[in-house]
Amino acid sequence: MKLFLHELSYQLRLYSRSRELAFFTFLLPMVLYLLLGFAYGDQEIQGVKGSDYLMTGTLGYGVIATAFAGLSIVLVLRREEGILKRLRATPLPAPAYLIAVLTTTLLAFLVQGVCIVAVGMLAFGASFPSHLFSLVLSMLLGAASFAALGVGLTGLVRRSEGASAIVNAIYLPMLFLSGSFFESTNFPQLLQAVADVLPLTYFIQLVFNVVWQGDQIWDRPEDVAGLVVWGLLGAFVAVRRFRWTPSED
Protein backbone atom coordinates (compact mmCIF):
# COMPACT_ATOMS: atom_id res chain seq x y z
CA MET A 1 0.00 0.00 0.00
CA LYS A 2 2.86 2.37 0.81
CA LEU A 3 4.41 1.82 -2.64
CA PHE A 4 1.04 2.37 -4.29
CA LEU A 5 0.41 5.65 -2.45
CA HIS A 6 3.91 6.84 -3.32
CA GLU A 7 3.37 6.00 -7.00
CA LEU A 8 -0.08 7.62 -6.98
CA SER A 9 1.43 10.82 -5.58
CA TYR A 10 4.11 10.72 -8.27
CA GLN A 11 1.57 10.17 -11.07
CA LEU A 12 -0.55 13.06 -9.81
CA ARG A 13 2.49 15.35 -9.86
CA LEU A 14 3.36 14.23 -13.40
CA TYR A 15 -0.20 14.91 -14.53
CA SER A 16 -0.42 18.33 -12.92
CA ARG A 17 2.93 19.47 -14.38
CA SER A 18 2.08 18.63 -17.98
CA ARG A 19 0.90 21.78 -19.77
CA GLU A 20 -0.38 19.74 -22.72
CA LEU A 21 -2.53 17.55 -20.48
CA ALA A 22 -3.77 20.60 -18.60
CA PHE A 23 -4.93 22.20 -21.86
CA PHE A 24 -6.53 19.18 -23.51
CA THR A 25 -8.00 17.79 -20.29
CA PHE A 26 -9.35 20.94 -18.67
CA LEU A 27 -9.26 23.99 -20.90
CA LEU A 28 -10.24 22.61 -24.31
CA PRO A 29 -13.55 21.00 -23.21
CA MET A 30 -14.57 24.17 -21.41
CA VAL A 31 -13.59 26.36 -24.36
CA LEU A 32 -15.70 24.23 -26.71
CA TYR A 33 -18.56 24.24 -24.22
CA LEU A 34 -18.50 28.03 -24.01
CA LEU A 35 -18.26 28.55 -27.77
CA LEU A 36 -21.07 26.12 -28.60
CA GLY A 37 -23.16 27.25 -25.64
CA PHE A 38 -23.05 30.88 -26.70
CA ALA A 39 -23.74 29.86 -30.32
CA TYR A 40 -26.95 27.88 -29.79
CA GLY A 41 -27.36 27.50 -26.04
CA ASP A 42 -30.85 29.03 -26.10
CA GLN A 43 -32.23 26.43 -28.51
CA GLU A 44 -34.21 23.50 -27.17
CA ILE A 45 -32.66 20.03 -27.49
CA GLN A 46 -34.44 16.95 -26.16
CA GLY A 47 -36.69 19.10 -24.02
CA VAL A 48 -33.94 21.12 -22.31
CA LYS A 49 -31.92 24.23 -23.12
CA GLY A 50 -29.15 23.69 -25.62
CA SER A 51 -26.56 24.79 -23.06
CA ASP A 52 -27.86 22.19 -20.59
CA TYR A 53 -27.68 19.48 -23.23
CA LEU A 54 -24.16 20.61 -24.12
CA MET A 55 -23.06 20.25 -20.50
CA THR A 56 -23.73 16.51 -20.58
CA GLY A 57 -22.20 16.27 -24.04
CA THR A 58 -19.07 18.05 -22.81
CA LEU A 59 -18.82 15.60 -19.93
CA GLY A 60 -18.94 12.87 -22.58
CA TYR A 61 -16.18 14.58 -24.51
CA GLY A 62 -14.18 14.86 -21.31
CA VAL A 63 -14.45 11.20 -20.37
CA ILE A 64 -13.39 9.88 -23.76
CA ALA A 65 -10.59 12.43 -24.16
CA THR A 66 -9.20 11.83 -20.67
CA ALA A 67 -9.86 8.20 -19.82
CA PHE A 68 -9.56 6.74 -23.31
CA ALA A 69 -7.51 8.91 -25.66
CA GLY A 70 -5.13 10.53 -23.18
CA LEU A 71 -4.54 7.36 -21.18
CA SER A 72 -3.87 5.11 -24.17
CA ILE A 73 -1.45 7.58 -25.80
CA VAL A 74 0.49 8.08 -22.56
CA LEU A 75 0.83 4.33 -21.98
CA VAL A 76 1.97 3.67 -25.55
CA LEU A 77 4.57 6.44 -25.34
CA ARG A 78 5.88 5.16 -22.01
CA ARG A 79 6.04 1.62 -23.35
CA GLU A 80 7.89 2.52 -26.53
CA GLU A 81 10.33 4.75 -24.63
CA GLY A 82 11.19 1.79 -22.38
CA ILE A 83 9.75 3.35 -19.23
CA LEU A 84 7.32 0.49 -18.57
CA LYS A 85 10.07 -2.08 -19.15
CA ARG A 86 12.35 -0.40 -16.62
CA LEU A 87 9.52 -0.26 -14.09
CA ARG A 88 9.36 -4.07 -14.11
CA ALA A 89 12.90 -4.11 -12.68
CA THR A 90 11.92 -1.96 -9.67
CA PRO A 91 10.30 -3.09 -6.39
CA LEU A 92 7.04 -1.47 -7.50
CA PRO A 93 4.52 -4.22 -8.37
CA ALA A 94 3.16 -3.94 -11.89
CA PRO A 95 -0.51 -3.91 -10.76
CA ALA A 96 0.25 -1.06 -8.33
CA TYR A 97 1.65 1.03 -11.17
CA LEU A 98 -1.36 0.47 -13.43
CA ILE A 99 -3.83 1.10 -10.62
CA ALA A 100 -2.01 4.35 -9.75
CA VAL A 101 -2.19 5.51 -13.38
CA LEU A 102 -5.87 4.57 -13.63
CA THR A 103 -6.69 6.26 -10.31
CA THR A 104 -4.97 9.42 -11.50
CA THR A 105 -7.08 9.33 -14.64
CA LEU A 106 -10.31 8.90 -12.67
CA LEU A 107 -9.44 11.77 -10.33
CA ALA A 108 -8.52 14.01 -13.26
CA PHE A 109 -11.89 13.37 -14.89
CA LEU A 110 -13.79 14.05 -11.66
CA VAL A 111 -12.01 17.40 -11.31
CA GLN A 112 -12.74 18.13 -14.96
CA GLY A 113 -16.40 17.27 -14.39
CA VAL A 114 -16.60 19.74 -11.50
CA CYS A 115 -15.13 22.45 -13.75
CA ILE A 116 -17.61 21.71 -16.56
CA VAL A 117 -20.61 21.81 -14.22
CA ALA A 118 -19.30 25.05 -12.72
CA VAL A 119 -18.99 26.61 -16.18
CA GLY A 120 -22.56 25.57 -16.96
CA MET A 121 -23.85 27.14 -13.76
CA LEU A 122 -21.85 30.38 -14.03
CA ALA A 123 -22.07 31.01 -17.78
CA PHE A 124 -25.46 29.54 -18.69
CA GLY A 125 -27.43 29.45 -15.46
CA ALA A 126 -27.57 25.67 -15.20
CA SER A 127 -28.99 24.32 -11.96
CA PHE A 128 -26.86 22.30 -9.56
CA PRO A 129 -27.36 18.53 -10.15
CA SER A 130 -29.99 17.28 -7.72
CA HIS A 131 -28.79 13.65 -7.75
CA LEU A 132 -25.13 14.33 -7.08
CA PHE A 133 -24.39 10.82 -5.83
CA SER A 134 -25.79 9.20 -8.98
CA LEU A 135 -23.91 11.71 -11.14
CA VAL A 136 -20.59 10.90 -9.46
CA LEU A 137 -21.25 7.16 -9.78
CA SER A 138 -22.13 7.62 -13.46
CA MET A 139 -18.94 9.55 -14.09
CA LEU A 140 -16.80 6.96 -12.29
CA LEU A 141 -18.47 4.13 -14.19
CA GLY A 142 -17.92 5.89 -17.51
CA ALA A 143 -14.31 6.73 -16.69
CA ALA A 144 -13.59 3.16 -15.62
CA SER A 145 -15.17 1.75 -18.77
CA PHE A 146 -13.24 4.05 -21.09
CA ALA A 147 -10.02 3.55 -19.14
CA ALA A 148 -10.34 -0.21 -19.64
CA LEU A 149 -10.90 0.38 -23.35
CA GLY A 150 -7.91 2.72 -23.45
CA VAL A 151 -5.58 0.18 -21.81
CA GLY A 152 -6.88 -2.51 -24.15
CA LEU A 153 -6.21 -0.32 -27.17
CA THR A 154 -2.53 0.03 -26.23
CA GLY A 155 -2.04 -3.64 -27.04
CA LEU A 156 -3.23 -3.01 -30.59
CA VAL A 157 -0.95 0.00 -31.21
CA ARG A 158 2.56 -1.10 -32.16
CA ARG A 159 4.36 2.22 -32.57
CA SER A 160 4.24 5.49 -30.66
CA GLU A 161 4.21 7.41 -33.96
CA GLY A 162 0.82 5.96 -34.83
CA ALA A 163 -0.77 6.23 -31.39
CA SER A 164 -2.37 9.65 -31.86
CA ALA A 165 -3.62 8.83 -35.35
CA ILE A 166 -5.26 5.57 -34.27
CA VAL A 167 -6.79 7.06 -31.14
CA ASN A 168 -8.15 10.10 -33.00
CA ALA A 169 -9.59 7.87 -35.73
CA ILE A 170 -11.62 6.11 -33.04
CA TYR A 171 -12.69 8.76 -30.60
CA LEU A 172 -13.37 11.76 -32.88
CA PRO A 173 -16.04 9.98 -34.99
CA MET A 174 -17.51 8.57 -31.78
CA LEU A 175 -17.92 12.09 -30.40
CA PHE A 176 -20.15 13.10 -33.30
CA LEU A 177 -22.00 9.81 -33.68
CA SER A 178 -22.87 9.74 -29.98
CA GLY A 179 -24.32 13.25 -30.02
CA SER A 180 -21.83 15.02 -27.79
CA PHE A 181 -22.41 18.39 -29.46
CA PHE A 182 -25.74 17.94 -31.23
CA GLU A 183 -28.60 15.48 -31.58
CA SER A 184 -27.75 12.38 -33.60
CA THR A 185 -31.35 11.51 -34.46
CA ASN A 186 -30.99 12.86 -38.01
CA PHE A 187 -28.27 10.41 -38.98
CA PRO A 188 -29.04 7.74 -41.61
CA GLN A 189 -30.47 4.55 -40.14
CA LEU A 190 -27.20 2.62 -40.42
CA LEU A 191 -25.22 5.29 -38.58
CA GLN A 192 -27.96 5.60 -35.99
CA ALA A 193 -27.77 1.85 -35.36
CA VAL A 194 -24.01 2.13 -34.85
CA ALA A 195 -24.41 5.17 -32.58
CA ASP A 196 -26.95 3.38 -30.40
CA VAL A 197 -24.41 0.77 -29.25
CA LEU A 198 -21.37 3.01 -28.76
CA PRO A 199 -20.09 3.34 -25.17
CA LEU A 200 -20.15 7.12 -25.36
CA THR A 201 -23.84 7.04 -26.29
CA TYR A 202 -24.60 4.99 -23.16
CA PHE A 203 -22.60 7.43 -21.04
CA ILE A 204 -24.22 10.58 -22.42
CA GLN A 205 -27.70 9.08 -22.10
CA LEU A 206 -26.98 8.02 -18.52
CA VAL A 207 -25.63 11.43 -17.46
CA PHE A 208 -28.36 13.33 -19.33
CA ASN A 209 -31.14 11.42 -17.61
CA VAL A 210 -29.50 11.66 -14.18
CA VAL A 211 -28.91 15.42 -14.45
CA TRP A 212 -31.93 16.65 -16.41
CA GLN A 213 -34.63 13.97 -16.12
CA GLY A 214 -34.36 13.30 -12.38
CA ASP A 215 -33.33 9.65 -12.72
CA GLN A 216 -31.02 7.82 -10.36
CA ILE A 217 -28.27 5.68 -11.81
CA TRP A 218 -30.22 2.51 -10.91
CA ASP A 219 -33.14 3.77 -13.00
CA ARG A 220 -30.99 3.40 -16.15
CA PRO A 221 -30.04 -0.33 -16.20
CA GLU A 222 -29.62 -0.40 -20.00
CA ASP A 223 -27.05 2.38 -20.00
CA VAL A 224 -25.22 0.94 -16.99
CA ALA A 225 -25.13 -2.48 -18.59
CA GLY A 226 -23.85 -1.03 -21.87
CA LEU A 227 -20.95 0.70 -20.11
CA VAL A 228 -20.15 -2.42 -18.07
CA VAL A 229 -20.09 -4.64 -21.17
CA TRP A 230 -17.78 -2.24 -23.03
CA GLY A 231 -15.55 -1.97 -19.96
CA LEU A 232 -15.32 -5.75 -19.63
CA LEU A 233 -14.47 -6.02 -23.32
CA GLY A 234 -11.67 -3.50 -22.88
CA ALA A 235 -10.39 -5.31 -19.78
CA PHE A 236 -10.40 -8.64 -21.65
CA VAL A 237 -8.35 -7.20 -24.50
CA ALA A 238 -6.02 -5.50 -22.01
CA VAL A 239 -5.32 -8.77 -20.19
CA ARG A 240 -4.61 -10.55 -23.47
CA ARG A 241 -2.67 -7.87 -25.35
CA PHE A 242 -1.14 -5.31 -22.94
CA ARG A 243 2.67 -5.25 -23.17
CA TRP A 244 5.36 -3.80 -20.94
CA THR A 245 8.17 -3.96 -23.49
CA PRO A 246 8.65 -1.88 -26.66
CA SER A 247 7.60 -3.37 -29.98
CA GLU A 248 10.33 -5.19 -31.85
CA ASP A 249 11.22 -4.15 -35.39
N, C-alpha and C positions, 0 to 999 in steps of 0.2 A: 504493500500500500504506500509506503514511504517513497519508493522509486516511482510509482505511478503519479503521486502528487507532485513530485519534483519535475517529472516529464510534462505533466499538465501545465504547471507554472511556466516551464520553458516554452511550450507550444503557444501559450497565450501571449507571452512576450514577443515571440516571433510574429504572430499574427498582428499584434497591435503596432509593430514597428514597420510593417510593410505598407508603403504608401499606395502601391498598386491595389492591394487587397482592400485597403481603407476606401479607395475610390470606387472600385467595382462592387464592393459588398455593401457599403453604406450610402455613398453619395449618389452614384448613378441611379439606383432604383428611386430614390427620392426626387432627383432631378426629373426623371421621366414621369413620375407621378404628378409633380407640379405642372409640368408642361402640358400633359394630357388632361389633367384636371381643369386647368384654366381654359383649355381649348374647348372641351365639351362636357365639363363637369355638371352643368345645369340640365343636361338632357336626362331623360328617364331611360334606364336600362334594367330590365327584369324587375320592374316595379320599384326601383330605388333610384336616387340621384346618381348621375354618371360618376361623380367623384367618389361616392360610397362604393359603387361597383369597382372602380379603379383601385380602391384601397385593398380589396381582397385580391384583385389581379396582381397588384404590385407585391403583395405577400407571396403570391405564387411565383412571380419572377424572382423574388429574393431567395426562396427555398431552392429553386433549381439552379440558380447562379451560384449560390454559396455551397449547398450540400452536395450538389452533383458536379457542376462544371468546375468550380474552384477546387474542390477536394480532389477530383480525379486528375486534374492537370498538375497540382502540387505533388501528388504521390508519384506520378509518372516521372516528373522532373527529378525528384529525389531518388527514385530508383535508378534512372539512367545516369545520374551523376555519381552513383555508388554510395550515396548516403545510407540507404536502407541496408545495403550489404554490410557496411561497416557497423551499423547498429547491432547486427546479429552477433558481432564479436564482443559486445559490451555486456555488463551484468544485467542490463535492462531487458526484461522478458519481452518477446515480440508482441504478445497480446496487449501488454501494458502500453506499448508505444502506439499501437493502432487505436486502442480505446482512448488514449489521451488526445490523439489527433481528431477522432470522431467527436469527443466531448467538446473540444475547442470549437469545432464546426457547429455543433448544436447551440452552444452558448452564443457564438457570433450571430447565428440566425435569430435567436431570441432577442438579442439587443437590437438587431436590425428591425425586427417586428415592432418593438416598442417605438423606435424612431418613425417607422411608417405610420403607425396609428397616431402618434403625436402630430405628424405633419397633417394627416387627415383632419384631426380635431382643430388644429390651429389655423390651417389655411382654408379648409372647406366646411368647417362647422360640423364635422362628423361627431356623433355621440359616442361616449365611452362604451366599449363592449359590455353588455350586461352579463353575459356568461363567460367571465374571464377564465375560469378554470377549464371549461371546455375548449376555449380558444387556445390556451397554452398547450393542452393535451393534443389538440389538432395540429398545432405547429410542430410539436415534438415528434408526433407520429409521421408527419410529412417529411421533416428533416431526417429522421432515421431511415425512412424508406428511400429517399433520394441519396442519402449517404451510402447505403448498401449498394444501390445501383452505381454510384460513382466509383466505389472500390471495385466492384465487379468489372466495370468498364476498363480499369487500368490493366487488367489481364489481357484485354483484347487490343491494346495499343502497344505497339512494339518499339516505337521511337519517340523521343521527346519532341522532335521537330513536327510530328504529325498530331500531337496531343490536342492542341488548340483547334486545329481544323476538324478533327473527328468529333470533339466535344461540341463545337459550335454547330456542326452539321446535324447534331441530334437535338440539342436543346433550343436552338433558335426556332426551327419549325414548330417544335412542341409548344413554345410560347404562344404562337399565333393560332395554332390549331385548337389549343385548350381554352382560348378566349381570355387571355390575361389582360388584354387591352381593349377588347371589343367583343361583342357577342359573336359566337361561331355558328349560330343557327342558320345563317345564309349560305354556308358552305354546301357544295354538291353532296349528294347522299353518301358517296363513297368516303369522302373526307370526313363527313360527320360521323360515320361509323368508326373510322379510325380515331377521331377525337374523343369519342365516348369512352374508349377503353384506355386512354393515356393516363399515366399516374398523375400528371399535373391537373388534368380535368377533375379527377377524384378529389384532389387537394383543394382546388378552387371552389368546387361545389360544397365541400365540407365546411370550409371557412366561411363562405358566403352565407350558408344557411345557419351557421352558429352565430355569426355577427348580426345579420340583417333579418333573419326569419325567426329568431328566438329559439332555435333548436339547441339541444344539448348534443354532445358528440355521440352519445348512445342512441340518439334518434336518427342517426345516419349510418346504419349498418352496412349499406351497400358501398358507400364511400370509404368507410373504415376498412372493409374487407378488400376493396380494390387496392388501397395503399399497402395493406399487409401482404397481399399476394405479390405485388411488384417488389416490395422490400425483400420478401423471401426469395424471389427469383434472383435479385441482385446478390443476396448473401450466398446463394447456391453457386452462382458463377464466381464470386469472389473466393470461395473456399476451393473451387476447382482450378482457377486460373491465376490468382494473385501471385506475384513473384517479388522476391526480395533482391534479386540480382539483375544487373543490366542485361539487355538483350544481346545475344551474340550475333556477330556479323555472319 
